[in-house]
Amino acid sequence: MEYNNHPEFVGIENLKLKQKWQLDKFESWASKNEWMQIHYNHYDWWMFPVNQPSSYGFKWTIYDGEVEQLKQDEVYMNNYIRGSSC
């Protein structure tokens, strides 16, 4: 199973903290009908991470190993689902 071993990678715990930070922003904007704030903020690297480097390099990139760890984290998955419904 592949893991992100790049020195830039922030790690699972920092990824989860950043995701929660972003979710809090999403929910705040949604409660105020400030939908364009979501559009203007580049959130996808930590809210919905992928297996490709971004303009942040490998900081927020995850591979199968991290995906499996995150799928086992109930809080992370609930936040992921909440984030996709904003």
Disulfide bonds with the S-S distance in Angstrom:
none
